């Protein structure tokens, strides 16, 4: 009579072990085949040396043959010898699939290939893109058909405004105004709207590394003659290989030093969006991906963080998530992350060695081979503008202090905010009672928690600017002189936009940075009611930044039920509670036509 109970216990134990096994069992590369493990370290070392000399300085939207053996297929007919030798390069526009070979000590092979994928990295970061590193038995297939891929112009061309012009979030005059620039402002452009005609349309320009849209009619007449050199882009341009399918070998090669995997690294401080095996991946980090079998793959984060958009999954540094795949290789389910195994961490270390080899060589970019009939990433006849100042957003490491607040700007995600403040999505969600990290709305004021995984931003005491109403500045200097004993030059520090007016809508605030600002400092934008000096909102950001977005439509309505006719804003450079620099404030009217009070 006890047998059924005994069998039930066995079944429960079996089910439990299967569940645990899903998260803890890993295949071991130490099991083996015909490879000679004693030859692995030297083979891998030589392959990484070859990789550095062959593929360093790879241009954007290009692929490089790193180490034997690599096979590729293209959408256009190519010569038999095309892309068959280490150091060969070509553009991604025609690449369909690329395979790298598994380790073979007998043949002295460990296939390596490198791709520089533009994805949504702005064109004002010259040459920078998302680096795909294929190691061992790996295949990547481009999911973007040649005819639908959109390639922003590179290099960009300069255009000039003829009037005070609004910069829109989308090529639509009813979309949010992101900034307003004066007549004569020179901006780099990388594309035009699909409906561009001689009588209308929009031009996509880059300001502070953000793509925005400018009316064609707001440009000087001479610029209209060169717009036909720019490609047509949609609001969300999809570049070659930004959407892809990945597979890797599931056997073992008898060598821990030579795994089969795909490593992906975004530029420092840039959050990128990719479609991998049908899932929307958002990352600001370095990740490795591999298949366990035909139905499962792993995603491990080694630096930064990665999110699976729409699936309520965020993978932090040192964690691994498992994904289930259907018969087509499409991700159907992603499990919550757990600690990465030693083997997975070792894979990240191997990938980092390869990235370091590429960075160490860093020669002048080598021209890529072109295929007849396939557009080149660099359009003919477009001149290169002066190198712009780049404003990336690296993780911020700031000494612990009290909790601080952050106002969510249009386009921001909890993931991006966590990276900015050196905290985690989990910490932010817990501190702000957020149940779904994918749902965070512009204008929401978030608490940046103290002591949660080392994150904290010390706040400063908000004080109205001169003439405003709640007191004067304590410490620091306005633009025009050095920042006292801090060694910071405040003479270049000034607020630049908006200057002509505000709207009840998301708006971008821009400034010229102070020279020598330490990485531990923060810029803080403060907006006041100009009539009484009352502080309406404060918003901090990293000292590497020169802009941020605030949804004035939300914060103004939260502040007052009455229409506020004018605002004053200023930007300060802070170190803890101390003001290092304080830029002169700007006061302007609020557009009642774009408010709930019209």
Backbone torsions as a table, in degrees:
resi	resn	phi	psi	omega
1	UNK	NA	-17.5	-178.7
2	UNK	-87.0	-11.2	-175.0
3	UNK	-60.7	-44.8	178.7
4	UNK	-57.6	-40.8	178.8
5	UNK	-65.2	-40.0	179.1
6	UNK	-63.4	-43.7	179.1
7	UNK	-64.2	-38.2	178.8
8	UNK	-62.4	-40.9	178.9
9	UNK	-63.7	-42.0	178.5
10	UNK	-62.1	-41.2	179.4
11	UNK	-64.5	-40.4	179.2
12	UNK	-65.0	-41.9	178.2
13	UNK	-63.4	-41.6	179.4
14	UNK	-61.9	-44.2	179.4
15	UNK	-63.3	-40.3	179.4
16	UNK	-63.7	-44.0	-180.0
17	UNK	-65.1	-35.5	177.5
18	UNK	-63.9	-42.1	179.2
19	UNK	-65.1	-45.3	178.8
20	UNK	-63.1	-40.6	-178.7
21	UNK	-60.9	-32.3	179.2
22	UNK	-59.5	-30.5	-175.5
23	UNK	-105.2	-11.9	-175.3
24	UNK	-120.7	-27.2	-176.4
25	UNK	-77.9	134.9	178.3
26	UNK	-131.1	143.5	174.7
27	UNK	-68.8	146.5	-179.4
28	UNK	-103.0	126.4	178.1
29	UNK	-73.6	-7.0	-179.8
30	UNK	-77.3	-16.1	176.9
31	UNK	-73.4	155.9	-171.9
32	UNK	-146.7	-177.7	-173.1
33	UNK	-136.1	-139.4	-173.3
34	UNK	-84.6	-5.5	-180.0
35	UNK	-70.4	148.8	179.1
36	UNK	-95.3	107.3	-176.2
37	UNK	-57.8	-27.7	-178.3
38	UNK	-68.5	-20.4	-178.8
39	UNK	-92.5	-11.0	-174.1
40	UNK	-61.0	-51.9	-174.8
41	UNK	-56.6	-44.7	-178.9
42	UNK	-66.5	-39.4	-179.7
43	UNK	-63.8	-43.9	-179.9
44	UNK	-66.0	-43.1	178.3
45	UNK	-58.0	-45.9	-179.5
46	UNK	-65.5	-37.2	179.7
47	UNK	-64.8	-40.3	-179.0
48	UNK	-71.3	-34.2	174.4
49	UNK	-63.4	-44.8	178.2
50	UNK	-62.6	-38.5	179.2
51	UNK	-59.6	-46.5	-179.5
52	UNK	-60.4	-43.8	-178.3
53	UNK	-74.3	-25.9	-175.7
54	UNK	-88.6	-36.6	-166.9
55	UNK	-122.1	-1.3	179.1
56	UNK	-62.3	146.0	179.5
57	UNK	74.1	23.5	-179.0
58	UNK	-63.1	130.0	-179.0
59	UNK	-72.0	161.8	-178.7
60	UNK	-64.1	146.2	179.9
61	UNK	58.8	41.0	-178.6
62	UNK	-134.1	162.3	177.4
63	UNK	-130.3	146.7	-177.6
64	UNK	-129.5	137.8	173.5
65	UNK	-81.2	109.4	-171.7
66	UNK	-89.8	-47.3	-177.7
67	UNK	-156.3	148.4	-176.8
68	UNK	-60.7	131.5	15.6
69	UNK	-126.6	141.0	-179.9
70	UNK	-131.6	133.6	174.5
71	UNK	-121.4	142.4	-179.4
72	UNK	-141.9	151.5	172.8
73	UNK	-120.4	150.7	-175.2
74	UNK	-128.6	157.3	180.0
75	UNK	-77.4	-12.8	177.4
76	UNK	-117.1	155.7	177.4
77	UNK	-68.3	134.2	179.9
78	UNK	-127.7	161.8	178.5
79	UNK	-68.0	152.0	-177.9
80	UNK	-55.8	-32.6	-177.5
81	UNK	-89.1	2.5	-176.8
82	UNK	-70.6	128.4	176.8
83	UNK	53.7	57.7	-178.4
84	UNK	-127.7	1.0	-173.5
85	UNK	-131.6	142.4	175.7
86	UNK	-50.6	140.2	-177.0
87	UNK	84.7	-6.1	174.2
88	UNK	-66.3	141.9	179.8
89	UNK	-135.9	150.6	172.7
90	UNK	-156.6	170.7	-178.6
91	UNK	-81.3	157.7	-177.8
92	UNK	-77.9	-16.7	-171.9
93	UNK	-57.1	-31.3	-177.6
94	UNK	-105.3	-2.4	-176.6
95	UNK	-75.2	128.8	177.3
96	UNK	-100.7	-57.9	177.7
97	UNK	-136.6	154.3	176.5
98	UNK	-142.4	133.0	-178.9
99	UNK	-122.7	138.1	172.6
100	UNK	-114.2	145.8	-172.5
101	UNK	-83.9	149.1	176.2
102	UNK	-70.0	167.0	178.4
103	UNK	-60.6	136.3	172.6
104	UNK	-143.1	105.4	178.8
105	UNK	-68.7	-28.8	179.8
106	UNK	-66.3	-38.1	-178.6
107	UNK	-99.9	2.9	-178.6
108	UNK	55.5	50.0	-176.5
109	UNK	-126.9	141.4	165.8
110	UNK	-156.1	96.5	-171.6
111	UNK	-61.6	133.1	176.5
112	UNK	-136.8	134.0	173.4
113	UNK	-137.1	152.3	-178.8
114	UNK	-129.4	136.4	173.7
115	UNK	-124.1	140.5	172.8
116	UNK	-108.8	102.3	-173.5
117	UNK	-102.6	125.6	-177.1
118	UNK	-66.9	-40.6	-175.6
119	UNK	49.1	-131.2	179.0
120	UNK	-105.2	26.7	175.1
121	UNK	-72.6	128.4	-175.6
122	UNK	-64.9	148.3	-178.9
123	UNK	-67.2	-12.2	179.7
124	UNK	-82.5	0.8	171.2
125	UNK	-103.3	85.4	-168.4
126	UNK	-54.1	124.1	174.6
127	UNK	77.0	-14.5	-176.0
128	UNK	-77.8	144.4	178.3
129	UNK	-158.9	-172.2	176.3
130	UNK	-86.9	125.4	-177.8
131	UNK	-91.7	120.8	172.7
132	UNK	-99.9	126.1	179.5
133	UNK	-119.2	113.5	-179.9
134	UNK	-99.9	124.5	-179.1
135	UNK	-125.2	132.3	175.5
136	UNK	69.7	-149.0	-173.3
137	UNK	-75.5	85.9	-172.4
138	UNK	-139.1	145.0	175.0
139	UNK	-134.2	137.0	174.6
140	UNK	-126.7	130.3	179.6
141	UNK	-117.5	131.8	179.7
142	UNK	-72.9	126.7	178.7
143	UNK	-96.4	0.8	-178.6
144	UNK	-100.0	109.8	177.0
145	UNK	-59.0	146.4	-178.3
146	UNK	-54.0	-39.7	-174.3
147	UNK	-73.9	-15.7	-179.4
148	UNK	-108.8	-10.0	178.3
149	UNK	-64.6	142.1	179.4
150	UNK	-118.3	125.5	-176.2
151	UNK	-119.4	104.7	177.5
152	UNK	-58.2	151.5	-179.6
153	UNK	-60.3	139.3	176.9
154	UNK	-150.0	115.5	4.1
155	UNK	-73.9	166.7	-179.7
156	UNK	-78.0	163.8	173.6
157	UNK	-117.0	149.4	-179.4
158	UNK	-86.1	137.2	172.2
159	UNK	-126.7	158.3	-173.9
160	UNK	-128.3	134.3	178.6
161	UNK	-78.2	143.8	178.2
162	UNK	-100.9	-13.8	-179.6
163	UNK	-139.4	173.1	169.4
164	UNK	-63.7	123.6	-169.4
165	UNK	-126.9	142.2	174.1
166	UNK	-87.6	143.8	175.8
167	UNK	-111.4	121.1	-170.8
168	UNK	-100.9	155.8	178.2
169	UNK	-68.9	-29.7	-178.8
170	UNK	-138.6	165.0	178.2
171	UNK	-75.6	62.9	-174.6
172	UNK	-153.7	122.5	-176.5
173	UNK	-66.3	-12.0	177.5
174	UNK	-94.8	-1.5	178.6
175	UNK	-78.7	173.5	-176.4
176	UNK	-62.3	140.8	173.2
177	UNK	-85.9	115.1	-176.6
178	UNK	-85.4	-29.9	-179.9
179	UNK	-164.5	165.4	176.1
180	UNK	-131.9	129.7	-176.5
181	UNK	-120.3	154.2	-178.6
182	UNK	-79.4	165.7	174.7
183	UNK	-62.3	143.2	179.8
184	UNK	86.8	4.0	179.8
185	UNK	-76.1	128.3	178.2
186	UNK	-94.7	127.0	-177.4
187	UNK	-132.3	142.0	176.2
188	UNK	-78.5	136.4	-178.8
189	UNK	-117.1	144.3	179.3
190	UNK	-127.4	2.3	178.5
191	UNK	-178.4	175.6	177.5
192	UNK	-130.5	163.2	178.1
193	UNK	-72.3	155.7	-176.4
194	UNK	-63.8	-23.6	-178.5
195	UNK	-95.2	17.8	-177.7
196	UNK	-59.9	127.7	174.1
197	UNK	-136.0	175.5	178.5
198	UNK	-66.8	-16.1	-176.2
199	UNK	-104.8	-4.5	-177.5
200	UNK	-175.5	-164.4	-179.2
201	UNK	103.3	-178.8	-175.8
202	UNK	-127.4	154.2	174.9
203	UNK	-115.2	133.5	177.3
204	UNK	-88.1	124.8	179.8
205	UNK	-122.5	163.5	-178.9
206	UNK	-115.0	126.3	176.0
207	UNK	-131.6	123.4	-176.7
208	UNK	51.6	43.3	177.5
209	UNK	64.8	19.5	176.4
210	UNK	-116.5	130.5	176.5
211	UNK	-77.9	129.5	176.9
212	UNK	-137.6	171.1	-173.7
213	UNK	-119.1	135.8	-175.9
214	UNK	-121.7	135.4	177.8
215	UNK	-62.5	136.5	176.5
216	UNK	-58.2	-37.2	-176.0
217	UNK	-67.6	-13.6	-179.9
218	UNK	-89.8	2.2	-179.6
219	UNK	-93.1	155.4	174.1
220	UNK	-64.8	150.4	-173.3
221	UNK	-58.1	-38.2	-176.8
222	UNK	-63.0	-29.1	-179.7
223	UNK	-70.0	-25.3	-177.1
224	UNK	-63.6	-22.0	-177.4
225	UNK	-74.5	-19.4	-176.9
226	UNK	-106.5	-1.5	-176.8
227	UNK	-65.8	-25.2	179.8
228	UNK	-70.1	-8.6	175.3
229	UNK	-83.2	-11.8	-177.6
230	UNK	-92.2	142.2	179.8
231	UNK	-74.5	155.0	175.0
232	UNK	-79.3	131.6	-178.5
233	UNK	-127.5	153.0	171.8
234	UNK	-97.7	178.4	-179.4
235	UNK	-59.4	-39.2	178.4
236	UNK	-116.1	83.1	-179.9
237	UNK	-65.4	131.1	178.6
238	UNK	-107.7	117.1	-176.6
239	UNK	-93.1	162.7	-179.5
240	UNK	-54.7	135.8	179.0
241	UNK	69.2	7.3	174.7
242	UNK	-71.3	-22.5	172.6
243	UNK	-122.6	127.9	-173.1
244	UNK	-154.1	163.3	171.1
245	UNK	-115.8	140.5	-174.6
246	UNK	-127.1	139.7	169.3
247	UNK	-138.2	154.9	174.4
248	UNK	-139.2	159.3	179.1
249	UNK	-63.6	148.5	-177.6
250	UNK	-113.0	1.3	176.0
251	UNK	-84.7	179.6	177.1
252	UNK	-108.9	154.1	-176.2
253	UNK	-116.5	0.6	178.0
254	UNK	72.2	26.5	-177.5
255	UNK	-153.1	110.2	-179.5
256	UNK	-64.3	-26.2	-175.4
257	UNK	-77.8	-9.8	-172.2
258	UNK	-131.1	65.2	179.2
259	UNK	-73.1	167.1	173.5
260	UNK	-104.8	117.7	-175.2
261	UNK	-164.8	168.8	171.1
262	UNK	-116.0	126.8	174.3
263	UNK	-110.7	138.7	-178.5
264	UNK	-128.3	129.5	-179.5
265	UNK	-130.3	126.7	176.9
266	UNK	-90.1	159.0	175.7
267	UNK	-60.9	153.6	-179.7
268	UNK	-55.4	127.4	174.0
269	UNK	76.5	6.0	-178.1
270	UNK	-112.7	127.0	175.8
271	UNK	-93.3	127.1	-175.0
272	UNK	-120.1	157.8	179.2
273	UNK	-117.4	129.0	178.6
274	UNK	-133.2	155.9	171.2
275	UNK	-111.3	110.3	-179.6
276	UNK	-115.2	119.4	-179.9
277	UNK	49.4	41.6	175.7
278	UNK	84.2	-3.4	179.7
279	UNK	-106.0	142.4	178.9
280	UNK	-84.2	111.1	-179.3
281	UNK	-104.9	128.7	176.0
282	UNK	-117.6	122.4	-175.3
283	UNK	-140.1	149.5	172.7
284	UNK	-135.8	69.7	-162.6
285	UNK	-175.3	-168.2	168.7
286	UNK	-122.6	126.9	180.0
287	UNK	-126.0	158.1	169.4
288	UNK	-123.1	146.8	-178.0
289	UNK	-133.4	139.2	176.1
290	UNK	-153.3	159.5	175.5
291	UNK	-92.4	136.8	170.6
292	UNK	-87.8	-37.4	177.0
293	UNK	-161.6	-171.1	-176.1
294	UNK	-68.2	-17.1	-176.7
295	UNK	-109.6	-6.5	-175.6
296	UNK	-138.4	144.6	172.2
297	UNK	-137.8	161.4	178.1
298	UNK	-119.2	148.1	175.3
299	UNK	-124.8	117.2	-178.3
300	UNK	-117.4	131.3	178.0
301	UNK	-99.1	125.8	-179.1
302	UNK	-104.9	-27.9	175.6
303	UNK	-142.7	140.7	176.7
304	UNK	77.3	-133.8	-178.9
305	UNK	-157.9	163.5	176.7
306	UNK	-142.4	145.3	179.5
307	UNK	-125.1	146.3	173.1
308	UNK	-100.9	101.7	-171.6
309	UNK	-65.9	134.2	178.6
310	UNK	84.2	-2.4	-178.6
311	UNK	-120.0	8.5	176.4
312	UNK	55.9	39.5	-179.8
313	UNK	-124.5	124.9	172.9
314	UNK	-127.4	127.2	-178.0
315	UNK	-107.5	120.1	-178.2
316	UNK	-91.6	170.2	178.7
317	UNK	-56.1	133.3	179.3
318	UNK	83.2	11.8	-179.6
319	UNK	-119.0	158.7	177.9
320	UNK	-130.2	138.2	171.0
321	UNK	-115.4	145.8	174.1
322	UNK	-98.6	141.5	176.4
323	UNK	-123.6	138.0	174.8
324	UNK	-94.5	144.4	-175.9
325	UNK	-120.9	148.7	173.0
326	UNK	-89.0	-171.8	-175.7
327	UNK	-65.0	-20.5	179.4
328	UNK	-93.1	1.9	-178.6
329	UNK	84.7	6.9	-179.4
330	UNK	-81.5	136.5	178.1
331	UNK	-69.1	122.7	180.0
332	UNK	-108.7	-21.7	-178.3
333	UNK	-155.4	140.2	176.3
334	UNK	-124.1	127.5	-178.6
335	UNK	-86.5	152.5	176.3
336	UNK	-56.1	146.2	-175.5
337	UNK	-73.9	157.7	173.1
338	UNK	-138.2	176.1	-179.3
339	UNK	-58.4	137.6	177.3
340	UNK	-69.5	147.2	177.9
341	UNK	-77.4	166.5	177.2
342	UNK	-59.9	-38.6	179.7
343	UNK	-63.9	-41.6	179.2
344	UNK	-66.8	-39.0	176.8
345	UNK	-65.9	-36.0	177.1
346	UNK	-65.1	-37.8	176.9
347	UNK	-60.3	-40.1	177.1
348	UNK	-63.4	-38.6	178.9
349	UNK	-64.8	-38.0	177.7
350	UNK	-66.2	-43.9	177.4
351	UNK	-61.1	-40.7	179.5
352	UNK	-63.1	-37.3	175.8
353	UNK	-58.9	-40.8	-179.8
354	UNK	-67.7	-43.7	177.4
355	UNK	-62.3	-39.0	178.6
356	UNK	-65.0	-37.4	178.0
357	UNK	-63.0	-38.9	178.0
358	UNK	-67.1	-42.5	-178.0
359	UNK	-69.6	-34.5	-176.3
360	UNK	-67.9	-37.5	-178.5
361	UNK	-74.1	-53.5	174.6
362	UNK	34.8	62.0	175.5
363	UNK	-81.3	179.3	173.0
364	UNK	-64.3	133.3	-176.6
365	UNK	-52.3	135.1	178.6
366	UNK	-88.0	136.5	178.7
367	UNK	-58.8	142.9	178.5
368	UNK	-90.5	149.5	177.0
369	UNK	-69.9	148.0	179.3
370	UNK	-115.2	155.4	178.0
371	UNK	-111.0	132.7	-176.9
372	UNK	-58.7	131.9	178.7
373	UNK	91.9	-7.7	179.2
374	UNK	-106.5	127.7	-178.2
375	UNK	-59.4	140.4	176.2
376	UNK	-79.8	148.0	176.7
377	UNK	-62.5	-19.2	179.5
378	UNK	-111.6	103.2	-178.4
379	UNK	-61.1	144.4	-178.3
380	UNK	-68.6	142.2	171.6
381	UNK	81.3	5.7	179.3
382	UNK	-100.2	126.3	-177.2
383	UNK	-87.4	153.7	-178.7
384	UNK	-84.7	125.2	176.7
385	UNK	-74.4	170.2	176.9
386	UNK	-58.9	145.3	-177.3
387	UNK	-61.0	125.6	-178.5
388	UNK	-80.3	162.6	172.6
389	UNK	-77.3	132.1	-179.3
390	UNK	-97.4	141.1	179.7
391	UNK	-126.6	82.6	177.7
392	UNK	-88.1	172.9	-174.3
393	UNK	-125.6	81.0	178.5
394	UNK	-74.4	162.7	175.6
395	UNK	-58.5	142.4	-177.5
396	UNK	-99.4	129.1	175.8
397	UNK	-114.4	108.9	-173.6
398	UNK	-126.5	139.8	-178.7
399	UNK	-55.0	148.6	-177.9
400	UNK	-64.0	147.3	178.4
401	UNK	-160.2	-149.9	178.2
402	UNK	-80.2	172.4	177.1
403	UNK	-68.1	153.9	178.1
404	UNK	-126.9	174.4	178.7
405	UNK	-122.5	156.0	177.5
406	UNK	-139.3	131.6	177.0
407	UNK	-93.8	121.3	-178.1
408	UNK	-65.8	126.6	178.9
409	UNK	-95.9	162.0	178.0
410	UNK	-58.3	131.7	178.6
411	UNK	90.9	-11.2	179.6
412	UNK	-80.8	153.6	175.1
413	UNK	-124.9	161.4	177.5
414	UNK	-61.0	-35.4	177.6
415	UNK	-60.8	-47.3	-179.5
416	UNK	-64.4	-40.6	-179.4
417	UNK	-66.0	-40.0	178.8
418	UNK	-61.2	-42.3	178.3
419	UNK	-63.2	-40.6	-177.8
420	UNK	-60.6	-40.6	-174.3
421	UNK	-98.5	6.1	177.5
422	UNK	68.6	27.8	177.8
423	UNK	-117.6	-162.5	-178.5
424	UNK	-124.9	160.7	176.9
425	UNK	-63.0	-36.8	179.1
426	UNK	-60.3	-44.9	-179.7
427	UNK	-62.7	-45.2	-179.8
428	UNK	-64.0	-42.0	-179.5
429	UNK	-63.2	-43.6	-178.9
430	UNK	-66.3	-41.7	-176.8
431	UNK	-70.1	-24.4	-175.3
432	UNK	-116.1	12.3	178.3
433	UNK	54.0	45.1	179.8
434	UNK	-97.2	119.9	-178.4
435	UNK	-87.2	-29.6	-179.5
436	UNK	-123.2	105.0	-177.7
437	UNK	-61.7	-19.3	-179.9
438	UNK	-79.5	-12.4	-178.2
439	UNK	-112.5	93.7	174.9
440	UNK	-137.0	130.2	-166.8
441	UNK	-107.1	146.0	177.3
442	UNK	-55.1	140.3	-180.0
443	UNK	92.3	-13.9	178.5
444	UNK	-67.9	132.2	177.0
445	UNK	-93.5	119.0	-177.8
446	UNK	-102.6	146.3	171.1
447	UNK	-88.8	128.6	173.9
448	UNK	-92.5	108.4	-170.2
449	UNK	-72.4	141.2	177.1
450	UNK	-82.2	135.5	170.5
451	UNK	77.1	2.5	177.7
452	UNK	-89.1	104.2	-178.2
453	UNK	55.5	36.5	171.2
454	UNK	85.2	6.5	-174.2
455	UNK	-96.3	135.7	169.2
456	UNK	-168.2	146.7	176.8
457	UNK	-126.0	111.4	-179.8
458	UNK	-69.1	127.6	-180.0
459	UNK	-80.8	160.6	172.9
460	UNK	-108.5	165.4	179.2
461	UNK	-84.2	111.6	-178.6
462	UNK	-62.2	133.2	178.3
463	UNK	-135.7	135.8	-177.7
464	UNK	-62.4	147.9	176.8
465	UNK	-67.6	167.3	-176.9
466	UNK	-51.4	127.0	-179.4
467	UNK	90.1	-5.1	-179.1
468	UNK	-85.0	-63.3	164.4
469	UNK	166.5	-11.7	-175.1
470	UNK	-117.0	20.9	176.3
471	UNK	120.3	166.2	-178.0
472	UNK	-96.2	178.1	-179.2
473	UNK	-76.0	147.1	173.7
474	UNK	-118.5	110.6	-179.8
475	UNK	81.6	167.4	177.9
476	UNK	79.5	174.0	-179.7
477	UNK	-137.4	154.3	171.8
478	UNK	-80.9	167.3	-179.6
479	UNK	-54.0	136.1	177.8
480	UNK	129.1	-14.0	179.1
481	UNK	-147.9	165.0	-178.3
482	UNK	-70.3	153.6	-177.5
483	UNK	-80.8	57.8	175.5
484	UNK	58.6	-136.7	-177.4
485	UNK	-80.9	-0.3	-177.2
486	UNK	-73.4	-18.2	-177.3
487	UNK	79.7	7.9	179.1
488	UNK	-92.4	133.7	177.5
489	UNK	-92.3	110.5	-177.8
490	UNK	-88.6	-1.0	-172.9
491	UNK	-64.6	-26.2	-179.3
492	UNK	-93.2	-2.7	-171.9
493	UNK	-84.4	117.0	179.6
494	UNK	-157.3	150.0	173.1
495	UNK	-76.5	135.8	-174.6
496	UNK	-118.7	-26.6	-179.1
497	UNK	-163.9	139.7	5.0
498	UNK	-81.2	149.6	178.0
499	UNK	-123.4	-21.5	-171.9
500	UNK	-102.6	-9.8	-179.1
501	UNK	159.7	166.1	-178.3
502	UNK	-124.5	163.6	177.3
503	UNK	-137.2	157.0	172.7
504	UNK	-77.7	74.5	-174.3
505	UNK	-167.5	165.4	173.4
506	UNK	-60.4	132.7	179.4
507	UNK	-134.5	146.8	176.8
508	UNK	-96.9	136.6	178.6
509	UNK	-110.5	131.7	-176.1
510	UNK	-123.9	152.2	175.9
511	UNK	-153.0	159.2	171.6
512	UNK	-89.6	127.7	-172.8
513	UNK	-73.8	156.5	173.0
514	UNK	-76.7	144.4	-179.0
515	UNK	-80.1	130.7	176.2
516	UNK	85.1	16.5	179.2
517	UNK	-65.1	128.4	-179.2
518	UNK	-69.3	152.3	-178.7
519	UNK	-64.5	-22.2	-179.7
520	UNK	-80.4	-10.0	-179.8
521	UNK	-82.7	167.3	175.4
522	UNK	-134.1	149.5	167.2
523	UNK	-91.3	145.5	178.2
524	UNK	-134.8	123.1	175.5
525	UNK	-92.2	132.6	177.6
526	UNK	-124.7	133.0	179.6
527	UNK	-118.4	131.8	-176.0
528	UNK	-123.5	155.6	167.0
529	UNK	-73.8	115.7	-174.5
530	UNK	-65.6	-21.9	-176.3
531	UNK	-75.8	-29.3	-175.9
532	UNK	-135.3	-0.2	178.2
533	UNK	77.1	7.7	-178.8
534	UNK	-68.7	132.6	178.7
535	UNK	-72.4	129.3	-178.9
536	UNK	-100.5	-44.6	-177.4
537	UNK	-157.5	147.4	169.5
538	UNK	-123.6	146.4	-179.6
539	UNK	-145.9	114.1	178.9
540	UNK	-90.3	158.2	173.1
541	UNK	-155.1	170.4	-173.6
542	UNK	-67.7	155.9	-179.4
543	UNK	-70.3	-11.1	175.9
544	UNK	-83.9	-8.5	-175.6
545	UNK	-93.8	157.4	173.9
546	UNK	-134.0	22.0	176.4
547	UNK	-164.6	157.9	168.0
548	UNK	-157.7	164.9	-178.2
549	UNK	-111.5	141.2	175.4
550	UNK	-132.5	132.2	176.5
551	UNK	-84.7	91.4	-178.6
552	UNK	-64.7	-27.6	178.6
553	UNK	-59.7	-39.1	-179.6
554	UNK	-78.4	-49.9	-173.0
555	UNK	-69.9	-32.6	179.5
556	UNK	-69.1	-40.2	178.7
557	UNK	-69.1	-33.8	176.0
558	UNK	-67.3	-31.5	-176.3
559	UNK	-78.7	-38.2	-174.7
560	UNK	-152.5	143.0	175.0
561	UNK	-81.6	-8.4	-179.2
562	UNK	-102.9	153.8	177.6
563	UNK	-66.6	133.3	178.1
564	UNK	-100.6	112.5	-171.1
565	UNK	-74.6	-24.4	-178.8
566	UNK	-151.2	153.0	-178.7
567	UNK	-129.9	154.8	171.3
568	UNK	-120.8	134.3	175.8
569	UNK	-132.0	152.8	177.9
570	UNK	-145.8	165.0	176.1
571	UNK	-131.6	137.3	-178.4
572	UNK	-124.2	152.3	170.4
573	UNK	-105.1	121.7	-172.4
574	UNK	-120.7	146.3	169.7
575	UNK	-125.3	102.9	-171.8
576	UNK	62.4	-124.0	178.3
577	UNK	-92.2	-3.5	-175.2
578	UNK	-92.0	136.1	176.6
579	UNK	-86.7	118.0	176.8
580	UNK	-85.0	-50.5	179.0
581	UNK	-137.1	147.5	177.1
582	UNK	-134.9	113.1	-178.4
583	UNK	-75.8	148.2	175.8
584	UNK	-55.5	139.9	-176.4
585	UNK	-77.9	163.0	179.4
586	UNK	-127.0	131.6	177.3
587	UNK	-118.1	133.9	-179.8
588	UNK	-153.3	164.0	-178.9
589	UNK	-77.6	162.8	177.3
590	UNK	-106.7	133.4	-177.1
591	UNK	-75.7	108.7	-179.5
592	UNK	-70.1	-22.7	179.7
593	UNK	-65.7	-23.0	178.4
594	UNK	-112.9	42.5	179.4
595	UNK	-133.6	164.9	177.1
596	UNK	-69.5	-7.1	-174.7
597	UNK	-95.3	-0.1	-175.6
598	UNK	-69.7	NA	NA
